[in-house]
């Protein structure tokens, strides 16, 4: 199967809400990112636009589990955005799950090898955020190259109120709740010890992969990665994330029979 | 095979003294009775105090829904803290002091009033707390391989081992006890993270449960008592020679330093 075929297959899986089996092995990570590029081009052709990136495998445990030593990334588009407090139509997805995250908004471009201080200096604001992932592969079973090709399972995202980036992000409590009951608690430290490390990695990867024009442009949004395990979504649920000092973001799940 | 309280208590004492964990004791407890398990715990505390030990407070365990589910219970448990279990911040915890040690980060509350009545509210608890401290609890099990059920851990003093209190007392008014972040670092990397809500929704809820439970047993809590309110994140196995540092937002930090294993 060619990379073009793989991208078309994944886009078809998304549109039809029909998961596909894992790809046969044989593509390397660079080819997997090329498939992702083509996959997202399908959506851009329909008028969507890329507004930033999401980071994946942002915990040592997850990297060890997948047998990798680096983070992975996917593209966020305008069409994937769900407004804070809105209803998410679950019937648009295959088997959606939600993950608690921290989002960065950049006010100046960032690319290549940057320090944590330089990265923070490019940040206009930080916000609590929830990412909805929905692997186009059956049962969320995929290899590293599969998930990269599949835009890192990203499906939608919700961003809460933007707060000043002067807040110390090294240890903010995060309470992820379903129907108002906490189901996972963590600290922002779960993101590689400090969420800014994820932003530093994003700048490095976007340049080394020559993607998104080789830089995170001013105005970009970066989702720093999941702080806890994901929660499977079902119609009728209310999902919320409260982050210490940053506030609350939430959405409800619709689309039930 | 049921056994008298003293017999089970002796098994646990011997395990602690010899450094050799014993098999689970749950099948020796008549009618799988929780009250009997607490009686076993109390028996060993009495023996410790009879030989000069001093009760300095209580610890609350099983405060996370995940751990309660694992042990098939729907409420926390408590153990008794003795002065000999207290380790100063950064001081070495001698190898072998705690059997099968694991560390967890939590909030310690120090009381400045007696709480002996039942029918308490959170307001009563808030009024009885002088200040909060960051804490690392070193839990341990006298039961081999941590093969514990609810009866085992209650009889074994809620798996209490040692505890380290940080030195930055904070009044409750300065804290967001529900949303505060917790990170437990080993060599600069977080090995466990969590938030205040992981402890029964709010650590004060755990203290309320403890105070009510102790009051119903006619004991209550006393001014000066230290209450370890329950883990804010998953426990982590402690390695000899290593240092674990807990940080809780608003409360500062505290370190547990483990001595090298003896040759």
Interface residues (C-beta under 8 A of the other chain):
Chain A: X60 X170 X171 X172 X173 X174 X175 X182 X185 X186 X187 X188 X189 X190 X193 X227 X242 X243 X244
Chain B: X176 X178 X179 X180 X181 X182 X183 X185 X188 X189 X190 X193 X194 X195 X196 X197 X198 X201 X232 X233 X247 X248 X249
